[in-house]
Amino acid sequence: MTVPIRSSMPVDPLVLEGWERQNTLDEPRLSDVAEMYRETGFEVRIEPFDPDKESGCTECMKASAEKYKTIYTRRLQVQG
């Protein structure tokens, strides 16, 4: 029997669209990681940092939240 796990975290609508949340970074690492995902066959979406979607401690990041972005990825859809 499978027991559903309930989380206090809200459901991320991007995850429902097939996106996978990877990590939250600032520059220059943000651009480097996004490019690495693109080069390895992923579609990349970069969204503003939302501390309510983070599971770990975000106190330091909240102080300058505007400089952080969250990377979401999904496999490129092959047309054919």
mmCIF file of the N, C-alpha and C atoms, coordinates in Angstrom:
data_MODEL
# 
_entry.id   MODEL 
# 
loop_
_atom_site.group_PDB 
_atom_site.id 
_atom_site.type_symbol 
_atom_site.label_atom_id 
_atom_site.label_alt_id 
_atom_site.label_comp_id 
_atom_site.label_asym_id 
_atom_site.label_entity_id 
_atom_site.label_seq_id 
_atom_site.pdbx_PDB_ins_code 
_atom_site.Cartn_x 
_atom_site.Cartn_y 
_atom_site.Cartn_z 
_atom_site.occupancy 
_atom_site.B_iso_or_equiv 
_atom_site.pdbx_formal_charge 
_atom_site.auth_seq_id 
_atom_site.auth_comp_id 
_atom_site.auth_asym_id 
_atom_site.auth_atom_id 
_atom_site.pdbx_PDB_model_num 
ATOM 1   N N  . MET A 1 1  ? 0.836  -1.175 0.000   1.00 0.00 ? 1  MET A N  1 
ATOM 2   C CA . MET A 1 1  ? 0.000  0.000  0.000   1.00 0.00 ? 1  MET A CA 1 
ATOM 3   C C  . MET A 1 1  ? 0.885  1.243  0.000   1.00 0.00 ? 1  MET A C  1 
ATOM 4   N N  . THR A 1 2  ? 0.604  2.177  -0.892  1.00 0.00 ? 2  THR A N  1 
ATOM 5   C CA . THR A 1 2  ? 1.367  3.416  -0.980  1.00 0.00 ? 2  THR A CA 1 
ATOM 6   C C  . THR A 1 2  ? 0.648  4.503  -0.193  1.00 0.00 ? 2  THR A C  1 
ATOM 7   N N  . VAL A 1 3  ? 1.411  5.170  0.661   1.00 0.00 ? 3  VAL A N  1 
ATOM 8   C CA . VAL A 1 3  ? 0.852  6.260  1.454   1.00 0.00 ? 3  VAL A CA 1 
ATOM 9   C C  . VAL A 1 3  ? 1.337  7.566  0.852   1.00 0.00 ? 3  VAL A C  1 
ATOM 10  N N  . PRO A 1 4  ? 0.422  8.466  0.464   1.00 0.00 ? 4  PRO A N  1 
ATOM 11  C CA . PRO A 1 4  ? 0.861  9.736  -0.118  1.00 0.00 ? 4  PRO A CA 1 
ATOM 12  C C  . PRO A 1 4  ? 1.607  10.571 0.919   1.00 0.00 ? 4  PRO A C  1 
ATOM 13  N N  . ILE A 1 5  ? 2.631  11.246 0.449   1.00 0.00 ? 5  ILE A N  1 
ATOM 14  C CA . ILE A 1 5  ? 3.409  12.128 1.320   1.00 0.00 ? 5  ILE A CA 1 
ATOM 15  C C  . ILE A 1 5  ? 2.905  13.536 1.118   1.00 0.00 ? 5  ILE A C  1 
ATOM 16  N N  . ARG A 1 6  ? 2.564  14.176 2.186   1.00 0.00 ? 6  ARG A N  1 
ATOM 17  C CA . ARG A 1 6  ? 2.090  15.556 2.100   1.00 0.00 ? 6  ARG A CA 1 
ATOM 18  C C  . ARG A 1 6  ? 3.229  16.492 2.426   1.00 0.00 ? 6  ARG A C  1 
ATOM 19  N N  . SER A 1 7  ? 3.275  17.569 1.703   1.00 0.00 ? 7  SER A N  1 
ATOM 20  C CA . SER A 1 7  ? 4.318  18.566 1.895   1.00 0.00 ? 7  SER A CA 1 
ATOM 21  C C  . SER A 1 7  ? 3.668  19.907 2.156   1.00 0.00 ? 7  SER A C  1 
ATOM 22  N N  . SER A 1 8  ? 4.347  20.719 2.953   1.00 0.00 ? 8  SER A N  1 
ATOM 23  C CA . SER A 1 8  ? 3.865  22.072 3.199   1.00 0.00 ? 8  SER A CA 1 
ATOM 24  C C  . SER A 1 8  ? 4.255  23.007 2.057   1.00 0.00 ? 8  SER A C  1 
ATOM 25  N N  . MET A 1 9  ? 5.107  22.518 1.153   1.00 0.00 ? 9  MET A N  1 
ATOM 26  C CA . MET A 1 9  ? 5.533  23.317 0.002   1.00 0.00 ? 9  MET A CA 1 
ATOM 27  C C  . MET A 1 9  ? 4.396  23.332 -1.022  1.00 0.00 ? 9  MET A C  1 
ATOM 28  N N  . PRO A 1 10 ? 4.089  24.509 -1.593  1.00 0.00 ? 10 PRO A N  1 
ATOM 29  C CA . PRO A 1 10 ? 3.060  24.552 -2.635  1.00 0.00 ? 10 PRO A CA 1 
ATOM 30  C C  . PRO A 1 10 ? 3.533  23.825 -3.892  1.00 0.00 ? 10 PRO A C  1 
ATOM 31  N N  . VAL A 1 11 ? 2.583  23.310 -4.667  1.00 0.00 ? 11 VAL A N  1 
ATOM 32  C CA . VAL A 1 11 ? 2.924  22.635 -5.921  1.00 0.00 ? 11 VAL A CA 1 
ATOM 33  C C  . VAL A 1 11 ? 3.383  23.693 -6.916  1.00 0.00 ? 11 VAL A C  1 
ATOM 34  N N  . ASP A 1 12 ? 4.525  23.463 -7.504  1.00 0.00 ? 12 ASP A N  1 
ATOM 35  C CA . ASP A 1 12 ? 5.096  24.394 -8.471  1.00 0.00 ? 12 ASP A CA 1 
ATOM 36  C C  . ASP A 1 12 ? 4.433  24.157 -9.828  1.00 0.00 ? 12 ASP A C  1 
ATOM 37  N N  . PRO A 1 13 ? 3.737  25.159 -10.389 1.00 0.00 ? 13 PRO A N  1 
ATOM 38  C CA . PRO A 1 13 ? 3.068  24.949 -11.679 1.00 0.00 ? 13 PRO A CA 1 
ATOM 39  C C  . PRO A 1 13 ? 4.026  24.579 -12.801 1.00 0.00 ? 13 PRO A C  1 
ATOM 40  N N  . LEU A 1 14 ? 5.276  25.025 -12.742 1.00 0.00 ? 14 LEU A N  1 
ATOM 41  C CA . LEU A 1 14 ? 6.246  24.658 -13.779 1.00 0.00 ? 14 LEU A CA 1 
ATOM 42  C C  . LEU A 1 14 ? 6.542  23.161 -13.742 1.00 0.00 ? 14 LEU A C  1 
ATOM 43  N N  . VAL A 1 15 ? 6.586  22.590 -12.568 1.00 0.00 ? 15 VAL A N  1 
ATOM 44  C CA . VAL A 1 15 ? 6.814  21.150 -12.439 1.00 0.00 ? 15 VAL A CA 1 
ATOM 45  C C  . VAL A 1 15 ? 5.652  20.390 -13.078 1.00 0.00 ? 15 VAL A C  1 
ATOM 46  N N  . LEU A 1 16 ? 4.458  20.900 -12.918 1.00 0.00 ? 16 LEU A N  1 
ATOM 47  C CA . LEU A 1 16 ? 3.296  20.263 -13.543 1.00 0.00 ? 16 LEU A CA 1 
ATOM 48  C C  . LEU A 1 16 ? 3.367  20.326 -15.066 1.00 0.00 ? 16 LEU A C  1 
ATOM 49  N N  . GLU A 1 17 ? 4.120  21.296 -15.599 1.00 0.00 ? 17 GLU A N  1 
ATOM 50  C CA . GLU A 1 17 ? 4.304  21.422 -17.054 1.00 0.00 ? 17 GLU A CA 1 
ATOM 51  C C  . GLU A 1 17 ? 5.491  20.605 -17.556 1.00 0.00 ? 17 GLU A C  1 
ATOM 52  N N  . GLY A 1 18 ? 6.113  19.825 -16.683 1.00 0.00 ? 18 GLY A N  1 
ATOM 53  C CA . GLY A 1 18 ? 7.222  18.979 -17.100 1.00 0.00 ? 18 GLY A CA 1 
ATOM 54  C C  . GLY A 1 18 ? 8.600  19.530 -16.813 1.00 0.00 ? 18 GLY A C  1 
ATOM 55  N N  . TRP A 1 19 ? 8.682  20.690 -16.198 1.00 0.00 ? 19 TRP A N  1 
ATOM 56  C CA . TRP A 1 19 ? 9.972  21.277 -15.847 1.00 0.00 ? 19 TRP A CA 1 
ATOM 57  C C  . TRP A 1 19 ? 10.477 20.670 -14.548 1.00 0.00 ? 19 TRP A C  1 
ATOM 58  N N  . GLU A 1 20 ? 11.791 20.536 -14.441 1.00 0.00 ? 20 GLU A N  1 
ATOM 59  C CA . GLU A 1 20 ? 12.410 20.048 -13.216 1.00 0.00 ? 20 GLU A CA 1 
ATOM 60  C C  . GLU A 1 20 ? 13.253 21.169 -12.619 1.00 0.00 ? 20 GLU A C  1 
ATOM 61  N N  . ARG A 1 21 ? 12.966 21.507 -11.381 1.00 0.00 ? 21 ARG A N  1 
ATOM 62  C CA . ARG A 1 21 ? 13.707 22.566 -10.703 1.00 0.00 ? 21 ARG A CA 1 
ATOM 63  C C  . ARG A 1 21 ? 15.097 22.042 -10.357 1.00 0.00 ? 21 ARG A C  1 
ATOM 64  N N  . GLN A 1 22 ? 16.120 22.757 -10.807 1.00 0.00 ? 22 GLN A N  1 
ATOM 65  C CA . GLN A 1 22 ? 17.489 22.303 -10.580 1.00 0.00 ? 22 GLN A CA 1 
ATOM 66  C C  . GLN A 1 22 ? 18.144 22.983 -9.381  1.00 0.00 ? 22 GLN A C  1 
ATOM 67  N N  . ASN A 1 23 ? 18.378 24.282 -9.484  1.00 0.00 ? 23 ASN A N  1 
ATOM 68  C CA . ASN A 1 23 ? 19.012 24.993 -8.383  1.00 0.00 ? 23 ASN A CA 1 
ATOM 69  C C  . ASN A 1 23 ? 18.850 26.497 -8.543  1.00 0.00 ? 23 ASN A C  1 
ATOM 70  N N  . THR A 1 24 ? 19.210 27.208 -7.503  1.00 0.00 ? 24 THR A N  1 
ATOM 71  C CA . THR A 1 24 ? 19.131 28.661 -7.502  1.00 0.00 ? 24 THR A CA 1 
ATOM 72  C C  . THR A 1 24 ? 20.543 29.206 -7.369  1.00 0.00 ? 24 THR A C  1 
ATOM 73  N N  . LEU A 1 25 ? 20.905 30.087 -8.298  1.00 0.00 ? 25 LEU A N  1 
ATOM 74  C CA . LEU A 1 25 ? 22.269 30.610 -8.365  1.00 0.00 ? 25 LEU A CA 1 
ATOM 75  C C  . LEU A 1 25 ? 22.251 32.087 -8.708  1.00 0.00 ? 25 LEU A C  1 
ATOM 76  N N  . ASP A 1 26 ? 23.433 32.702 -8.601  1.00 0.00 ? 26 ASP A N  1 
ATOM 77  C CA . ASP A 1 26 ? 23.610 34.055 -9.105  1.00 0.00 ? 26 ASP A CA 1 
ATOM 78  C C  . ASP A 1 26 ? 24.754 34.022 -10.119 1.00 0.00 ? 26 ASP A C  1 
ATOM 79  N N  . GLU A 1 27 ? 24.988 35.139 -10.764 1.00 0.00 ? 27 GLU A N  1 
ATOM 80  C CA . GLU A 1 27 ? 26.059 35.206 -11.768 1.00 0.00 ? 27 GLU A CA 1 
ATOM 81  C C  . GLU A 1 27 ? 27.426 35.230 -11.078 1.00 0.00 ? 27 GLU A C  1 
ATOM 82  N N  . PRO A 1 28 ? 28.437 34.698 -11.733 1.00 0.00 ? 28 PRO A N  1 
ATOM 83  C CA . PRO A 1 28 ? 28.489 34.191 -13.108 1.00 0.00 ? 28 PRO A CA 1 
ATOM 84  C C  . PRO A 1 28 ? 28.110 32.708 -13.221 1.00 0.00 ? 28 PRO A C  1 
ATOM 85  N N  . ARG A 1 29 ? 27.951 32.048 -12.108 1.00 0.00 ? 29 ARG A N  1 
ATOM 86  C CA . ARG A 1 29 ? 27.661 30.614 -12.139 1.00 0.00 ? 29 ARG A CA 1 
ATOM 87  C C  . ARG A 1 29 ? 26.330 30.299 -12.823 1.00 0.00 ? 29 ARG A C  1 
ATOM 88  N N  . LEU A 1 30 ? 25.355 31.172 -12.679 1.00 0.00 ? 30 LEU A N  1 
ATOM 89  C CA . LEU A 1 30 ? 24.038 30.970 -13.298 1.00 0.00 ? 30 LEU A CA 1 
ATOM 90  C C  . LEU A 1 30 ? 24.164 30.741 -14.798 1.00 0.00 ? 30 LEU A C  1 
ATOM 91  N N  . SER A 1 31 ? 24.863 31.630 -15.477 1.00 0.00 ? 31 SER A N  1 
ATOM 92  C CA . SER A 1 31 ? 25.027 31.505 -16.932 1.00 0.00 ? 31 SER A CA 1 
ATOM 93  C C  . SER A 1 31 ? 25.812 30.260 -17.309 1.00 0.00 ? 31 SER A C  1 
ATOM 94  N N  . ASP A 1 32 ? 26.839 29.941 -16.535 1.00 0.00 ? 32 ASP A N  1 
ATOM 95  C CA . ASP A 1 32 ? 27.649 28.752 -16.817 1.00 0.00 ? 32 ASP A CA 1 
ATOM 96  C C  . ASP A 1 32 ? 26.810 27.477 -16.724 1.00 0.00 ? 32 ASP A C  1 
ATOM 97  N N  . VAL A 1 33 ? 26.024 27.358 -15.672 1.00 0.00 ? 33 VAL A N  1 
ATOM 98  C CA . VAL A 1 33 ? 25.221 26.155 -15.464 1.00 0.00 ? 33 VAL A CA 1 
ATOM 99  C C  . VAL A 1 33 ? 24.111 26.067 -16.513 1.00 0.00 ? 33 VAL A C  1 
ATOM 100 N N  . ALA A 1 34 ? 23.463 27.186 -16.817 1.00 0.00 ? 34 ALA A N  1 
ATOM 101 C CA . ALA A 1 34 ? 22.414 27.188 -17.844 1.00 0.00 ? 34 ALA A CA 1 
ATOM 102 C C  . ALA A 1 34 ? 22.975 26.737 -19.187 1.00 0.00 ? 34 ALA A C  1 
ATOM 103 N N  . GLU A 1 35 ? 24.138 27.226 -19.550 1.00 0.00 ? 35 GLU A N  1 
ATOM 104 C CA . GLU A 1 35 ? 24.756 26.835 -20.818 1.00 0.00 ? 35 GLU A CA 1 
ATOM 105 C C  . GLU A 1 35 ? 25.118 25.351 -20.819 1.00 0.00 ? 35 GLU A C  1 
ATOM 106 N N  . MET A 1 36 ? 25.590 24.831 -19.702 1.00 0.00 ? 36 MET A N  1 
ATOM 107 C CA . MET A 1 36 ? 25.930 23.416 -19.602 1.00 0.00 ? 36 MET A CA 1 
ATOM 108 C C  . MET A 1 36 ? 24.689 22.550 -19.831 1.00 0.00 ? 36 MET A C  1 
ATOM 109 N N  . TYR A 1 37 ? 23.570 22.946 -19.248 1.00 0.00 ? 37 TYR A N  1 
ATOM 110 C CA . TYR A 1 37 ? 22.331 22.195 -19.479 1.00 0.00 ? 37 TYR A CA 1 
ATOM 111 C C  . TYR A 1 37 ? 21.927 22.251 -20.951 1.00 0.00 ? 37 TYR A C  1 
ATOM 112 N N  . ARG A 1 38 ? 22.010 23.412 -21.579 1.00 0.00 ? 38 ARG A N  1 
ATOM 113 C CA . ARG A 1 38 ? 21.658 23.532 -23.003 1.00 0.00 ? 38 ARG A CA 1 
ATOM 114 C C  . ARG A 1 38 ? 22.547 22.636 -23.855 1.00 0.00 ? 38 ARG A C  1 
ATOM 115 N N  . GLU A 1 39 ? 23.846 22.630 -23.561 1.00 0.00 ? 39 GLU A N  1 
ATOM 116 C CA . GLU A 1 39 ? 24.794 21.834 -24.337 1.00 0.00 ? 39 GLU A CA 1 
ATOM 117 C C  . GLU A 1 39 ? 24.554 20.335 -24.187 1.00 0.00 ? 39 GLU A C  1 
ATOM 118 N N  . THR A 1 40 ? 23.919 19.932 -23.094 1.00 0.00 ? 40 THR A N  1 
ATOM 119 C CA . THR A 1 40 ? 23.676 18.509 -22.875 1.00 0.00 ? 40 THR A CA 1 
ATOM 120 C C  . THR A 1 40 ? 22.249 18.097 -23.232 1.00 0.00 ? 40 THR A C  1 
ATOM 121 N N  . GLY A 1 41 ? 21.546 18.943 -24.006 1.00 0.00 ? 41 GLY A N  1 
ATOM 122 C CA . GLY A 1 41 ? 20.263 18.554 -24.563 1.00 0.00 ? 41 GLY A CA 1 
ATOM 123 C C  . GLY A 1 41 ? 19.035 18.928 -23.755 1.00 0.00 ? 41 GLY A C  1 
ATOM 124 N N  . PHE A 1 42 ? 19.161 19.923 -22.915 1.00 0.00 ? 42 PHE A N  1 
ATOM 125 C CA . PHE A 1 42 ? 18.012 20.355 -22.123 1.00 0.00 ? 42 PHE A CA 1 
ATOM 126 C C  . PHE A 1 42 ? 17.505 21.714 -22.578 1.00 0.00 ? 42 PHE A C  1 
ATOM 127 N N  . GLU A 1 43 ? 16.214 21.888 -22.450 1.00 0.00 ? 43 GLU A N  1 
ATOM 128 C CA . GLU A 1 43 ? 15.596 23.204 -22.569 1.00 0.00 ? 43 GLU A CA 1 
ATOM 129 C C  . GLU A 1 43 ? 15.761 23.847 -21.193 1.00 0.00 ? 43 GLU A C  1 
ATOM 130 N N  . VAL A 1 44 ? 16.108 25.129 -21.164 1.00 0.00 ? 44 VAL A N  1 
ATOM 131 C CA . VAL A 1 44 ? 16.383 25.814 -19.906 1.00 0.00 ? 44 VAL A CA 1 
ATOM 132 C C  . VAL A 1 44 ? 15.424 26.971 -19.722 1.00 0.00 ? 44 VAL A C  1 
ATOM 133 N N  . ARG A 1 45 ? 14.918 27.082 -18.533 1.00 0.00 ? 45 ARG A N  1 
ATOM 134 C CA . ARG A 1 45 ? 14.053 28.202 -18.170 1.00 0.00 ? 45 ARG A CA 1 
ATOM 135 C C  . ARG A 1 45 ? 14.620 28.800 -16.883 1.00 0.00 ? 45 ARG A C  1 
ATOM 136 N N  . ILE A 1 46 ? 14.793 30.117 -16.880 1.00 0.00 ? 46 ILE A N  1 
ATOM 137 C CA . ILE A 1 46 ? 15.340 30.811 -15.716 1.00 0.00 ? 46 ILE A CA 1 
ATOM 138 C C  . ILE A 1 46 ? 14.257 31.705 -15.143 1.00 0.00 ? 46 ILE A C  1 
ATOM 139 N N  . GLU A 1 47 ? 13.968 31.493 -13.873 1.00 0.00 ? 47 GLU A N  1 
ATOM 140 C CA . GLU A 1 47 ? 12.893 32.209 -13.188 1.00 0.00 ? 47 GLU A CA 1 
ATOM 141 C C  . GLU A 1 47 ? 13.442 33.011 -12.009 1.00 0.00 ? 47 GLU A C  1 
ATOM 142 N N  . PRO A 1 48 ? 12.750 34.088 -11.627 1.00 0.00 ? 48 PRO A N  1 
ATOM 143 C CA . PRO A 1 48 ? 13.173 34.849 -10.446 1.00 0.00 ? 48 PRO A CA 1 
ATOM 144 C C  . PRO A 1 48 ? 13.191 33.963 -9.197  1.00 0.00 ? 48 PRO A C  1 
ATOM 145 N N  . PHE A 1 49 ? 14.090 34.251 -8.300  1.00 0.00 ? 49 PHE A N  1 
ATOM 146 C CA . PHE A 1 49 ? 14.207 33.535 -7.034  1.00 0.00 ? 49 PHE A CA 1 
ATOM 147 C C  . PHE A 1 49 ? 12.945 33.727 -6.201  1.00 0.00 ? 49 PHE A C  1 
ATOM 148 N N  . ASP A 1 50 ? 12.398 32.626 -5.691  1.00 0.00 ? 50 ASP A N  1 
ATOM 149 C CA . ASP A 1 50 ? 11.224 32.662 -4.824  1.00 0.00 ? 50 ASP A CA 1 
ATOM 150 C C  . ASP A 1 50 ? 11.550 31.855 -3.574  1.00 0.00 ? 50 ASP A C  1 
ATOM 151 N N  . PRO A 1 51 ? 11.834 32.543 -2.460  1.00 0.00 ? 51 PRO A N  1 
ATOM 152 C CA . PRO A 1 51 ? 12.234 31.809 -1.250  1.00 0.00 ? 51 PRO A CA 1 
ATOM 153 C C  . PRO A 1 51 ? 11.172 30.829 -0.757  1.00 0.00 ? 51 PRO A C  1 
ATOM 154 N N  . ASP A 1 52 ? 9.917  31.029 -1.112  1.00 0.00 ? 52 ASP A N  1 
ATOM 155 C CA . ASP A 1 52 ? 8.858  30.117 -0.697  1.00 0.00 ? 52 ASP A CA 1 
ATOM 156 C C  . ASP A 1 52 ? 8.935  28.770 -1.407  1.00 0.00 ? 52 ASP A C  1 
ATOM 157 N N  . LYS A 1 53 ? 9.686  28.686 -2.510  1.00 0.00 ? 53 LYS A N  1 
ATOM 158 C CA . LYS A 1 53 ? 9.843  27.427 -3.245  1.00 0.00 ? 53 LYS A CA 1 
ATOM 159 C C  . LYS A 1 53 ? 11.110 26.682 -2.830  1.00 0.00 ? 53 LYS A C  1 
ATOM 160 N N  . GLU A 1 54 ? 11.891 27.250 -1.949  1.00 0.00 ? 54 GLU A N  1 
ATOM 161 C CA . GLU A 1 54 ? 13.147 26.640 -1.512  1.00 0.00 ? 54 GLU A CA 1 
ATOM 162 C C  . GLU A 1 54 ? 12.915 25.785 -0.279  1.00 0.00 ? 54 GLU A C  1 
ATOM 163 N N  . SER A 1 55 ? 13.579 24.649 -0.219  1.00 0.00 ? 55 SER A N  1 
ATOM 164 C CA . SER A 1 55 ? 13.405 23.763 0.927   1.00 0.00 ? 55 SER A CA 1 
ATOM 165 C C  . SER A 1 55 ? 14.459 24.003 2.006   1.00 0.00 ? 55 SER A C  1 
ATOM 166 N N  . GLY A 1 56 ? 15.568 24.610 1.658   1.00 0.00 ? 56 GLY A N  1 
ATOM 167 C CA . GLY A 1 56 ? 16.630 24.838 2.626   1.00 0.00 ? 56 GLY A CA 1 
ATOM 168 C C  . GLY A 1 56 ? 16.603 26.255 3.173   1.00 0.00 ? 56 GLY A C  1 
ATOM 169 N N  . CYS A 1 57 ? 17.640 26.604 3.871   1.00 0.00 ? 57 CYS A N  1 
ATOM 170 C CA . CYS A 1 57 ? 17.758 27.939 4.446   1.00 0.00 ? 57 CYS A CA 1 
ATOM 171 C C  . CYS A 1 57 ? 18.028 28.965 3.339   1.00 0.00 ? 57 CYS A C  1 
ATOM 172 N N  . THR A 1 58 ? 17.266 30.036 3.331   1.00 0.00 ? 58 THR A N  1 
ATOM 173 C CA . THR A 1 58 ? 17.421 31.064 2.303   1.00 0.00 ? 58 THR A CA 1 
ATOM 174 C C  . THR A 1 58 ? 17.635 32.456 2.894   1.00 0.00 ? 58 THR A C  1 
ATOM 175 N N  . GLU A 1 59 ? 17.910 32.533 4.184   1.00 0.00 ? 59 GLU A N  1 
ATOM 176 C CA . GLU A 1 59 ? 18.016 33.835 4.846   1.00 0.00 ? 59 GLU A CA 1 
ATOM 177 C C  . GLU A 1 59 ? 19.049 34.739 4.179   1.00 0.00 ? 59 GLU A C  1 
ATOM 178 N N  . CYS A 1 60 ? 20.214 34.225 3.851   1.00 0.00 ? 60 CYS A N  1 
ATOM 179 C CA . CYS A 1 60 ? 21.257 35.047 3.214   1.00 0.00 ? 60 CYS A CA 1 
ATOM 180 C C  . CYS A 1 60 ? 20.819 35.508 1.823   1.00 0.00 ? 60 CYS A C  1 
ATOM 181 N N  . MET A 1 61 ? 20.143 34.622 1.098   1.00 0.00 ? 61 MET A N  1 
ATOM 182 C CA . MET A 1 61 ? 19.713 34.939 -0.256  1.00 0.00 ? 61 MET A CA 1 
ATOM 183 C C  . MET A 1 61 ? 18.596 35.980 -0.264  1.00 0.00 ? 61 MET A C  1 
ATOM 184 N N  . LYS A 1 62 ? 17.748 35.977 0.750   1.00 0.00 ? 62 LYS A N  1 
ATOM 185 C CA . LYS A 1 62 ? 16.641 36.933 0.825   1.00 0.00 ? 62 LYS A CA 1 
ATOM 186 C C  . LYS A 1 62 ? 17.142 38.372 0.894   1.00 0.00 ? 62 LYS A C  1 
ATOM 187 N N  . ALA A 1 63 ? 18.315 38.573 1.471   1.00 0.00 ? 63 ALA A N  1 
ATOM 188 C CA . ALA A 1 63 ? 18.861 39.926 1.621   1.00 0.00 ? 63 ALA A CA 1 
ATOM 189 C C  . ALA A 1 63 ? 19.117 40.589 0.279   1.00 0.00 ? 63 ALA A C  1 
ATOM 190 N N  . SER A 1 64 ? 19.407 39.795 -0.743  1.00 0.00 ? 64 SER A N  1 
ATOM 191 C CA . SER A 1 64 ? 19.631 40.337 -2.090  1.00 0.00 ? 64 SER A CA 1 
ATOM 192 C C  . SER A 1 64 ? 18.955 39.410 -3.111  1.00 0.00 ? 64 SER A C  1 
ATOM 193 N N  . ALA A 1 65 ? 17.688 39.162 -2.880  1.00 0.00 ? 65 ALA A N  1 
ATOM 194 C CA . ALA A 1 65 ? 16.932 38.189 -3.681  1.00 0.00 ? 65 ALA A CA 1 
ATOM 195 C C  . ALA A 1 65 ? 16.926 38.496 -5.168  1.00 0.00 ? 65 ALA A C  1 
ATOM 196 N N  . GLU A 1 66 ? 17.002 39.763 -5.544  1.00 0.00 ? 66 GLU A N  1 
ATOM 197 C CA . GLU A 1 66 ? 16.918 40.138 -6.956  1.00 0.00 ? 66 GLU A CA 1 
ATOM 198 C C  . GLU A 1 66 ? 18.077 39.606 -7.789  1.00 0.00 ? 66 GLU A C  1 
ATOM 199 N N  . LYS A 1 67 ? 19.209 39.289 -7.166  1.00 0.00 ? 67 LYS A N  1 
ATOM 200 C CA . LYS A 1 67 ? 20.351 38.811 -7.949  1.00 0.00 ? 67 LYS A CA 1 
ATOM 201 C C  . LYS A 1 67 ? 20.325 37.301 -8.175  1.00 0.00 ? 67 LYS A C  1 
ATOM 202 N N  . TYR A 1 68 ? 19.448 36.581 -7.507  1.00 0.00 ? 68 TYR A N  1 
ATOM 203 C CA . TYR A 1 68 ? 19.363 35.129 -7.648  1.00 0.00 ? 68 TYR A CA 1 
ATOM 204 C C  . TYR A 1 68 ? 18.261 34.729 -8.626  1.00 0.00 ? 68 TYR A C  1 
ATOM 205 N N  . LYS A 1 69 ? 18.504 33.644 -9.332  1.00 0.00 ? 69 LYS A N  1 
ATOM 206 C CA . LYS A 1 69 ? 17.537 33.087 -10.277 1.00 0.00 ? 69 LYS A CA 1 
ATOM 207 C C  . LYS A 1 69 ? 17.521 31.564 -10.097 1.00 0.00 ? 69 LYS A C  1 
ATOM 208 N N  . THR A 1 70 ? 16.378 30.964 -10.418 1.00 0.00 ? 70 THR A N  1 
ATOM 209 C CA . THR A 1 70 ? 16.239 29.521 -10.317 1.00 0.00 ? 70 THR A CA 1 
ATOM 210 C C  . THR A 1 70 ? 16.209 28.912 -11.715 1.00 0.00 ? 70 THR A C  1 
ATOM 211 N N  . ILE A 1 71 ? 16.993 27.865 -11.896 1.00 0.00 ? 71 ILE A N  1 
ATOM 212 C CA . ILE A 1 71 ? 17.077 27.168 -13.182 1.00 0.00 ? 71 ILE A CA 1 
ATOM 213 C C  . ILE A 1 71 ? 16.131 25.970 -13.167 1.00 0.00 ? 71 ILE A C  1 
ATOM 214 N N  . TYR A 1 72 ? 15.306 25.903 -14.211 1.00 0.00 ? 72 TYR A N  1 
ATOM 215 C CA . TYR A 1 72 ? 14.448 24.750 -14.461 1.00 0.00 ? 72 TYR A CA 1 
ATOM 216 C C  . TYR A 1 72 ? 14.889 24.148 -15.791 1.00 0.00 ? 72 TYR A C  1 
ATOM 217 N N  . THR A 1 73 ? 14.810 22.841 -15.897 1.00 0.00 ? 73 THR A N  1 
ATOM 218 C CA . THR A 1 73 ? 15.168 22.178 -17.154 1.00 0.00 ? 73 THR A CA 1 
ATOM 219 C C  . THR A 1 73 ? 14.108 21.144 -17.521 1.00 0.00 ? 73 THR A C  1 
ATOM 220 N N  . ARG A 1 74 ? 14.097 20.809 -18.808 1.00 0.00 ? 74 ARG A N  1 
ATOM 221 C CA . ARG A 1 74 ? 13.360 19.642 -19.289 1.00 0.00 ? 74 ARG A CA 1 
ATOM 222 C C  . ARG A 1 74 ? 14.026 19.222 -20.585 1.00 0.00 ? 74 ARG A C  1 
ATOM 223 N N  . ARG A 1 75 ? 13.905 17.944 -20.875 1.00 0.00 ? 75 ARG A N  1 
ATOM 224 C CA . ARG A 1 75 ? 14.492 17.407 -22.111 1.00 0.00 ? 75 ARG A CA 1 
ATOM 225 C C  . ARG A 1 75 ? 13.850 18.065 -23.308 1.00 0.00 ? 75 ARG A C  1 
ATOM 226 N N  . LEU A 1 76 ? 14.649 18.400 -24.299 1.00 0.00 ? 76 LEU A N  1 
ATOM 227 C CA . LEU A 1 76 ? 14.113 18.934 -25.545 1.00 0.00 ? 76 LEU A CA 1 
ATOM 228 C C  . LEU A 1 76 ? 13.216 17.892 -26.188 1.00 0.00 ? 76 LEU A C  1 
ATOM 229 N N  . GLN A 1 77 ? 12.088 18.341 -26.686 1.00 0.00 ? 77 GLN A N  1 
ATOM 230 C CA . GLN A 1 77 ? 11.170 17.442 -27.369 1.00 0.00 ? 77 GLN A CA 1 
ATOM 231 C C  . GLN A 1 77 ? 11.653 17.239 -28.795 1.00 0.00 ? 77 GLN A C  1 
ATOM 232 N N  . VAL A 1 78 ? 11.839 15.996 -29.191 1.00 0.00 ? 78 VAL A N  1 
ATOM 233 C CA . VAL A 1 78 ? 12.296 15.673 -30.542 1.00 0.00 ? 78 VAL A CA 1 
ATOM 234 C C  . VAL A 1 78 ? 11.076 15.663 -31.458 1.00 0.00 ? 78 VAL A C  1 
ATOM 235 N N  . GLN A 1 79 ? 11.141 16.487 -32.495 1.00 0.00 ? 79 GLN A N  1 
ATOM 236 C CA . GLN A 1 79 ? 10.071 16.546 -33.475 1.00 0.00 ? 79 GLN A CA 1 
ATOM 237 C C  . GLN A 1 79 ? 10.288 15.458 -34.510 1.00 0.00 ? 79 GLN A C  1 
ATOM 238 N N  . GLY A 1 80 ? 9.250  14.751 -34.850 1.00 0.00 ? 80 GLY A N  1 
ATOM 239 C CA . GLY A 1 80 ? 9.479  13.734 -35.862 1.00 0.00 ? 80 GLY A CA 1 
ATOM 240 C C  . GLY A 1 80 ? 8.328  12.969 -36.216 1.00 0.00 ? 80 GLY A C  1 
# 
